[in-house]
Amino acid sequence: MSESTTTAAGPDFSRGDGLVPAIAQDAKSGEVLMMAYMNAESYAETLATGRAVYFSRSRKKLWRKGEESGNVQLVRSVHVDCDVDTILLKVEQIGGAACHEGFSTCFFRRVTPEGLVVEGQRVFDPAKVYRKK
């Protein structure tokens, strides 16, 4: 038997300098595509637009996934963990690649006793997609 309740509260942005981890998962396959951070503003825009918006810690601004590459994430559902401090986005990945290095997932390196092993094939060449203008 499953339990279902509705609450008005969403993620708790009061900890972690206002940022919470956000995991993007392929809505169909279940593959974990990437992990980024969201703040209250990026979360609200994601809910309003249906497209994944994160907060870039390095650039200190909103990062609309795919704004440069065209590889946007269409949000199919949003989930919050039991501590309300992590977000899971189930997304449809447009363009086939979530990773800025051109792979379908950011988790393309497997740890082995010998070191990291790259798994998978690049979907696009990052040097061509992210050319400085």
Rosetta constraint file for C-alpha pairs under 8 A:
AtomPair CA 10 CA 80 HARMONIC 7.41 0.50
AtomPair CA 10 CA 84 HARMONIC 6.96 0.50
AtomPair CA 11 CA 20 HARMONIC 7.89 0.50
AtomPair CA 11 CA 80 HARMONIC 6.51 0.50
AtomPair CA 11 CA 84 HARMONIC 4.78 0.50
AtomPair CA 11 CA 85 HARMONIC 5.60 0.50
AtomPair CA 11 CA 86 HARMONIC 7.08 0.50
AtomPair CA 11 CA 87 HARMONIC 7.25 0.50
AtomPair CA 12 CA 20 HARMONIC 7.83 0.50
AtomPair CA 12 CA 84 HARMONIC 5.60 0.50
AtomPair CA 12 CA 85 HARMONIC 5.44 0.50
AtomPair CA 13 CA 17 HARMONIC 7.72 0.50
AtomPair CA 13 CA 18 HARMONIC 4.60 0.50
AtomPair CA 13 CA 19 HARMONIC 5.92 0.50
AtomPair CA 13 CA 20 HARMONIC 6.46 0.50
AtomPair CA 13 CA 39 HARMONIC 6.62 0.50
AtomPair CA 13 CA 40 HARMONIC 6.52 0.50
AtomPair CA 13 CA 85 HARMONIC 7.20 0.50
AtomPair CA 14 CA 18 HARMONIC 5.46 0.50
AtomPair CA 15 CA 19 HARMONIC 7.17 0.50
AtomPair CA 15 CA 20 HARMONIC 7.91 0.50
AtomPair CA 16 CA 20 HARMONIC 6.74 0.50
AtomPair CA 18 CA 39 HARMONIC 5.72 0.50
AtomPair CA 18 CA 40 HARMONIC 7.35 0.50
AtomPair CA 19 CA 37 HARMONIC 5.98 0.50
AtomPair CA 19 CA 38 HARMONIC 5.48 0.50
AtomPair CA 19 CA 39 HARMONIC 4.75 0.50
AtomPair CA 19 CA 40 HARMONIC 7.82 0.50
AtomPair CA 19 CA 55 HARMONIC 7.94 0.50
AtomPair CA 20 CA 37 HARMONIC 5.45 0.50
AtomPair CA 20 CA 38 HARMONIC 5.51 0.50
AtomPair CA 20 CA 39 HARMONIC 6.55 0.50
AtomPair CA 20 CA 85 HARMONIC 5.75 0.50
AtomPair CA 20 CA 86 HARMONIC 5.62 0.50
AtomPair CA 20 CA 87 HARMONIC 7.22 0.50
AtomPair CA 21 CA 35 HARMONIC 6.76 0.50
AtomPair CA 21 CA 36 HARMONIC 5.83 0.50
AtomPair CA 21 CA 37 HARMONIC 4.52 0.50
AtomPair CA 21 CA 38 HARMONIC 6.44 0.50
AtomPair CA 21 CA 85 HARMONIC 7.33 0.50
AtomPair CA 21 CA 86 HARMONIC 5.09 0.50
AtomPair CA 21 CA 87 HARMONIC 6.25 0.50
AtomPair CA 22 CA 35 HARMONIC 5.60 0.50
AtomPair CA 22 CA 36 HARMONIC 5.23 0.50
AtomPair CA 22 CA 37 HARMONIC 5.19 0.50
AtomPair CA 22 CA 38 HARMONIC 6.18 0.50
AtomPair CA 22 CA 54 HARMONIC 7.99 0.50
AtomPair CA 22 CA 86 HARMONIC 5.90 0.50
AtomPair CA 22 CA 87 HARMONIC 4.52 0.50
AtomPair CA 22 CA 88 HARMONIC 5.68 0.50
AtomPair CA 22 CA 89 HARMONIC 7.06 0.50
AtomPair CA 23 CA 32 HARMONIC 7.35 0.50
AtomPair CA 23 CA 33 HARMONIC 7.62 0.50
AtomPair CA 23 CA 34 HARMONIC 5.91 0.50
AtomPair CA 23 CA 35 HARMONIC 4.43 0.50
AtomPair CA 23 CA 36 HARMONIC 6.49 0.50
AtomPair CA 23 CA 86 HARMONIC 7.82 0.50
AtomPair CA 23 CA 87 HARMONIC 6.18 0.50
AtomPair CA 23 CA 88 HARMONIC 4.80 0.50
AtomPair CA 23 CA 89 HARMONIC 6.02 0.50
AtomPair CA 24 CA 32 HARMONIC 6.19 0.50
AtomPair CA 24 CA 33 HARMONIC 5.47 0.50
AtomPair CA 24 CA 34 HARMONIC 5.31 0.50
AtomPair CA 24 CA 35 HARMONIC 6.20 0.50
AtomPair CA 24 CA 88 HARMONIC 6.04 0.50
AtomPair CA 24 CA 89 HARMONIC 4.81 0.50
AtomPair CA 24 CA 90 HARMONIC 5.98 0.50
AtomPair CA 24 CA 91 HARMONIC 6.51 0.50
AtomPair CA 25 CA 30 HARMONIC 5.82 0.50
AtomPair CA 25 CA 31 HARMONIC 5.62 0.50
AtomPair CA 25 CA 32 HARMONIC 4.36 0.50
AtomPair CA 25 CA 33 HARMONIC 5.30 0.50
AtomPair CA 25 CA 34 HARMONIC 7.26 0.50
AtomPair CA 25 CA 88 HARMONIC 7.21 0.50
AtomPair CA 25 CA 89 HARMONIC 6.12 0.50
AtomPair CA 25 CA 90 HARMONIC 4.89 0.50
AtomPair CA 25 CA 91 HARMONIC 6.02 0.50
AtomPair CA 26 CA 30 HARMONIC 5.01 0.50
AtomPair CA 26 CA 31 HARMONIC 5.30 0.50
AtomPair CA 26 CA 32 HARMONIC 6.39 0.50
AtomPair CA 26 CA 33 HARMONIC 6.57 0.50
AtomPair CA 26 CA 90 HARMONIC 5.70 0.50
AtomPair CA 26 CA 91 HARMONIC 5.21 0.50
AtomPair CA 26 CA 92 HARMONIC 6.00 0.50
AtomPair CA 26 CA 93 HARMONIC 6.83 0.50
AtomPair CA 27 CA 76 HARMONIC 6.83 0.50
AtomPair CA 27 CA 90 HARMONIC 4.62 0.50
AtomPair CA 27 CA 91 HARMONIC 5.05 0.50
AtomPair CA 27 CA 92 HARMONIC 6.03 0.50
AtomPair CA 28 CA 92 HARMONIC 7.73 0.50
AtomPair CA 31 CA 105 HARMONIC 7.93 0.50
AtomPair CA 32 CA 105 HARMONIC 6.88 0.50
AtomPair CA 32 CA 107 HARMONIC 7.63 0.50
AtomPair CA 33 CA 98 HARMONIC 5.99 0.50
AtomPair CA 33 CA 99 HARMONIC 7.59 0.50
AtomPair CA 33 CA 104 HARMONIC 6.93 0.50
AtomPair CA 33 CA 105 HARMONIC 4.24 0.50
AtomPair CA 33 CA 106 HARMONIC 5.83 0.50
AtomPair CA 33 CA 107 HARMONIC 6.94 0.50
AtomPair CA 34 CA 98 HARMONIC 6.77 0.50
AtomPair CA 34 CA 99 HARMONIC 7.19 0.50
AtomPair CA 34 CA 105 HARMONIC 6.19 0.50
AtomPair CA 34 CA 106 HARMONIC 5.20 0.50
AtomPair CA 34 CA 107 HARMONIC 6.99 0.50
AtomPair CA 36 CA 54 HARMONIC 6.61 0.50
AtomPair CA 36 CA 55 HARMONIC 7.54 0.50
AtomPair CA 36 CA 56 HARMONIC 7.86 0.50
AtomPair CA 37 CA 54 HARMONIC 5.73 0.50
AtomPair CA 37 CA 55 HARMONIC 5.54 0.50
AtomPair CA 37 CA 56 HARMONIC 7.12 0.50
AtomPair CA 37 CA 57 HARMONIC 7.78 0.50
AtomPair CA 38 CA 42 HARMONIC 5.63 0.50
AtomPair CA 38 CA 43 HARMONIC 6.02 0.50
AtomPair CA 38 CA 53 HARMONIC 7.50 0.50
AtomPair CA 38 CA 54 HARMONIC 4.81 0.50
AtomPair CA 38 CA 55 HARMONIC 5.03 0.50
AtomPair CA 39 CA 43 HARMONIC 6.09 0.50
AtomPair CA 39 CA 54 HARMONIC 7.38 0.50
AtomPair CA 39 CA 55 HARMONIC 6.23 0.50
AtomPair CA 40 CA 44 HARMONIC 6.10 0.50
AtomPair CA 41 CA 45 HARMONIC 6.22 0.50
AtomPair CA 42 CA 46 HARMONIC 6.04 0.50
AtomPair CA 42 CA 53 HARMONIC 5.21 0.50
AtomPair CA 42 CA 54 HARMONIC 5.40 0.50
AtomPair CA 42 CA 55 HARMONIC 6.31 0.50
AtomPair CA 42 CA 62 HARMONIC 6.37 0.50
AtomPair CA 43 CA 47 HARMONIC 6.29 0.50
AtomPair CA 43 CA 53 HARMONIC 6.93 0.50
AtomPair CA 43 CA 54 HARMONIC 7.43 0.50
AtomPair CA 44 CA 48 HARMONIC 6.12 0.50
AtomPair CA 45 CA 49 HARMONIC 5.91 0.50
AtomPair CA 45 CA 50 HARMONIC 7.99 0.50
AtomPair CA 45 CA 53 HARMONIC 6.69 0.50
AtomPair CA 46 CA 50 HARMONIC 5.42 0.50
AtomPair CA 46 CA 51 HARMONIC 5.35 0.50
AtomPair CA 46 CA 52 HARMONIC 5.16 0.50
AtomPair CA 46 CA 53 HARMONIC 5.37 0.50
AtomPair CA 46 CA 75 HARMONIC 7.79 0.50
AtomPair CA 47 CA 51 HARMONIC 7.69 0.50
AtomPair CA 50 CA 74 HARMONIC 5.94 0.50
AtomPair CA 50 CA 75 HARMONIC 5.18 0.50
AtomPair CA 50 CA 76 HARMONIC 7.63 0.50
AtomPair CA 51 CA 64 HARMONIC 7.87 0.50
AtomPair CA 51 CA 65 HARMONIC 7.77 0.50
AtomPair CA 51 CA 72 HARMONIC 7.10 0.50
AtomPair CA 51 CA 73 HARMONIC 5.67 0.50
AtomPair CA 51 CA 74 HARMONIC 4.71 0.50
AtomPair CA 51 CA 75 HARMONIC 5.48 0.50
AtomPair CA 52 CA 64 HARMONIC 6.50 0.50
AtomPair CA 52 CA 65 HARMONIC 5.89 0.50
AtomPair CA 52 CA 72 HARMONIC 7.31 0.50
AtomPair CA 52 CA 73 HARMONIC 5.43 0.50
AtomPair CA 52 CA 74 HARMONIC 6.47 0.50
AtomPair CA 52 CA 75 HARMONIC 6.25 0.50
AtomPair CA 52 CA 89 HARMONIC 8.00 0.50
AtomPair CA 53 CA 62 HARMONIC 6.80 0.50
AtomPair CA 53 CA 63 HARMONIC 5.68 0.50
AtomPair CA 53 CA 64 HARMONIC 4.44 0.50
AtomPair CA 53 CA 65 HARMONIC 5.78 0.50
AtomPair CA 54 CA 62 HARMONIC 5.82 0.50
AtomPair CA 54 CA 63 HARMONIC 5.00 0.50
AtomPair CA 54 CA 64 HARMONIC 6.29 0.50
AtomPair CA 54 CA 65 HARMONIC 7.08 0.50
AtomPair CA 55 CA 60 HARMONIC 7.01 0.50
AtomPair CA 55 CA 61 HARMONIC 5.77 0.50
AtomPair CA 55 CA 62 HARMONIC 4.50 0.50
AtomPair CA 55 CA 63 HARMONIC 5.42 0.50
AtomPair CA 56 CA 60 HARMONIC 5.39 0.50
AtomPair CA 56 CA 61 HARMONIC 5.52 0.50
AtomPair CA 56 CA 62 HARMONIC 5.97 0.50
AtomPair CA 56 CA 63 HARMONIC 5.71 0.50
AtomPair CA 57 CA 61 HARMONIC 7.24 0.50
AtomPair CA 63 CA 67 HARMONIC 7.72 0.50
AtomPair CA 64 CA 72 HARMONIC 7.99 0.50
AtomPair CA 65 CA 71 HARMONIC 7.05 0.50
AtomPair CA 65 CA 72 HARMONIC 5.28 0.50
AtomPair CA 65 CA 73 HARMONIC 6.52 0.50
AtomPair CA 66 CA 70 HARMONIC 4.43 0.50
AtomPair CA 66 CA 71 HARMONIC 4.37 0.50
AtomPair CA 66 CA 72 HARMONIC 4.21 0.50
AtomPair CA 66 CA 73 HARMONIC 7.37 0.50
AtomPair CA 67 CA 71 HARMONIC 7.73 0.50
AtomPair CA 67 CA 72 HARMONIC 7.30 0.50
AtomPair CA 68 CA 129 HARMONIC 7.64 0.50
AtomPair CA 68 CA 130 HARMONIC 6.95 0.50
AtomPair CA 69 CA 129 HARMONIC 5.89 0.50
AtomPair CA 69 CA 130 HARMONIC 6.94 0.50
AtomPair CA 70 CA 94 HARMONIC 7.69 0.50
AtomPair CA 70 CA 95 HARMONIC 7.03 0.50
AtomPair CA 71 CA 93 HARMONIC 6.83 0.50
AtomPair CA 71 CA 94 HARMONIC 5.08 0.50
AtomPair CA 71 CA 95 HARMONIC 4.81 0.50
AtomPair CA 71 CA 96 HARMONIC 7.11 0.50
AtomPair CA 71 CA 97 HARMONIC 6.37 0.50
AtomPair CA 71 CA 98 HARMONIC 6.73 0.50
AtomPair CA 72 CA 93 HARMONIC 6.25 0.50
AtomPair CA 72 CA 94 HARMONIC 5.32 0.50
AtomPair CA 72 CA 95 HARMONIC 7.36 0.50
AtomPair CA 73 CA 91 HARMONIC 5.71 0.50
AtomPair CA 73 CA 92 HARMONIC 5.61 0.50
AtomPair CA 73 CA 93 HARMONIC 4.72 0.50
AtomPair CA 73 CA 94 HARMONIC 6.01 0.50
AtomPair CA 74 CA 91 HARMONIC 5.32 0.50
AtomPair CA 74 CA 92 HARMONIC 5.04 0.50
AtomPair CA 74 CA 93 HARMONIC 6.53 0.50
AtomPair CA 74 CA 94 HARMONIC 7.42 0.50
AtomPair CA 75 CA 89 HARMONIC 6.46 0.50
AtomPair CA 75 CA 90 HARMONIC 6.03 0.50
AtomPair CA 75 CA 91 HARMONIC 4.43 0.50
AtomPair CA 75 CA 92 HARMONIC 6.45 0.50
AtomPair CA 76 CA 89 HARMONIC 7.51 0.50
AtomPair CA 76 CA 90 HARMONIC 5.52 0.50
AtomPair CA 76 CA 91 HARMONIC 5.22 0.50
AtomPair CA 76 CA 92 HARMONIC 6.86 0.50
AtomPair CA 77 CA 89 HARMONIC 6.05 0.50
AtomPair CA 77 CA 90 HARMONIC 5.23 0.50
AtomPair CA 77 CA 91 HARMONIC 7.12 0.50
AtomPair CA 78 CA 87 HARMONIC 7.14 0.50
AtomPair CA 78 CA 88 HARMONIC 5.91 0.50
AtomPair CA 78 CA 89 HARMONIC 4.80 0.50
AtomPair CA 78 CA 90 HARMONIC 6.37 0.50
AtomPair CA 79 CA 87 HARMONIC 5.82 0.50
AtomPair CA 79 CA 88 HARMONIC 4.99 0.50
AtomPair CA 79 CA 89 HARMONIC 6.41 0.50
AtomPair CA 80 CA 84 HARMONIC 5.50 0.50
AtomPair CA 80 CA 85 HARMONIC 7.18 0.50
AtomPair CA 80 CA 86 HARMONIC 5.83 0.50
AtomPair CA 80 CA 87 HARMONIC 4.70 0.50
AtomPair CA 80 CA 88 HARMONIC 6.14 0.50
AtomPair CA 81 CA 85 HARMONIC 6.58 0.50
AtomPair CA 81 CA 86 HARMONIC 5.57 0.50
AtomPair CA 81 CA 87 HARMONIC 6.56 0.50
AtomPair CA 81 CA 88 HARMONIC 7.72 0.50
AtomPair CA 93 CA 97 HARMONIC 6.92 0.50
AtomPair CA 93 CA 98 HARMONIC 6.77 0.50
AtomPair CA 96 CA 104 HARMONIC 5.69 0.50
AtomPair CA 96 CA 123 HARMONIC 6.68 0.50
AtomPair CA 97 CA 102 HARMONIC 6.00 0.50
AtomPair CA 97 CA 103 HARMONIC 5.35 0.50
AtomPair CA 97 CA 104 HARMONIC 3.81 0.50
AtomPair CA 97 CA 105 HARMONIC 6.49 0.50
AtomPair CA 97 CA 123 HARMONIC 6.15 0.50
AtomPair CA 97 CA 124 HARMONIC 7.65 0.50
AtomPair CA 98 CA 102 HARMONIC 7.51 0.50
AtomPair CA 98 CA 103 HARMONIC 6.75 0.50
AtomPair CA 98 CA 104 HARMONIC 5.27 0.50
AtomPair CA 98 CA 105 HARMONIC 5.42 0.50
AtomPair CA 98 CA 106 HARMONIC 6.65 0.50
AtomPair CA 99 CA 103 HARMONIC 5.25 0.50
AtomPair CA 99 CA 104 HARMONIC 6.09 0.50
AtomPair CA 99 CA 105 HARMONIC 5.48 0.50
AtomPair CA 99 CA 106 HARMONIC 4.76 0.50
AtomPair CA 100 CA 106 HARMONIC 7.83 0.50
AtomPair CA 100 CA 126 HARMONIC 6.63 0.50
AtomPair CA 101 CA 106 HARMONIC 7.82 0.50
AtomPair CA 101 CA 122 HARMONIC 7.69 0.50
AtomPair CA 101 CA 125 HARMONIC 7.57 0.50
AtomPair CA 101 CA 126 HARMONIC 5.67 0.50
AtomPair CA 102 CA 122 HARMONIC 5.00 0.50
AtomPair CA 102 CA 123 HARMONIC 5.34 0.50
AtomPair CA 102 CA 124 HARMONIC 4.80 0.50
AtomPair CA 102 CA 125 HARMONIC 5.91 0.50
AtomPair CA 102 CA 126 HARMONIC 5.71 0.50
AtomPair CA 103 CA 108 HARMONIC 7.03 0.50
AtomPair CA 103 CA 120 HARMONIC 7.25 0.50
AtomPair CA 103 CA 121 HARMONIC 6.43 0.50
AtomPair CA 103 CA 122 HARMONIC 4.57 0.50
AtomPair CA 103 CA 123 HARMONIC 5.52 0.50
AtomPair CA 103 CA 124 HARMONIC 7.30 0.50
AtomPair CA 104 CA 122 HARMONIC 7.27 0.50
AtomPair CA 104 CA 123 HARMONIC 6.60 0.50
AtomPair CA 108 CA 118 HARMONIC 5.73 0.50
AtomPair CA 108 CA 119 HARMONIC 5.25 0.50
AtomPair CA 108 CA 120 HARMONIC 6.54 0.50
AtomPair CA 109 CA 116 HARMONIC 5.79 0.50
AtomPair CA 109 CA 117 HARMONIC 5.36 0.50
AtomPair CA 109 CA 118 HARMONIC 4.59 0.50
AtomPair CA 109 CA 119 HARMONIC 6.04 0.50
AtomPair CA 110 CA 116 HARMONIC 5.50 0.50
AtomPair CA 110 CA 117 HARMONIC 5.14 0.50
AtomPair CA 110 CA 118 HARMONIC 6.42 0.50
AtomPair CA 110 CA 119 HARMONIC 6.96 0.50
AtomPair CA 111 CA 115 HARMONIC 5.91 0.50
AtomPair CA 111 CA 116 HARMONIC 4.73 0.50
AtomPair CA 111 CA 117 HARMONIC 6.46 0.50
AtomPair CA 112 CA 116 HARMONIC 5.92 0.50
AtomPair CA 112 CA 117 HARMONIC 6.96 0.50
AtomPair CA 124 CA 129 HARMONIC 7.54 0.50
AtomPair CA 125 CA 129 HARMONIC 6.44 0.50
AtomPair CA 126 CA 130 HARMONIC 5.71 0.50
AtomPair CA 127 CA 131 HARMONIC 5.96 0.50
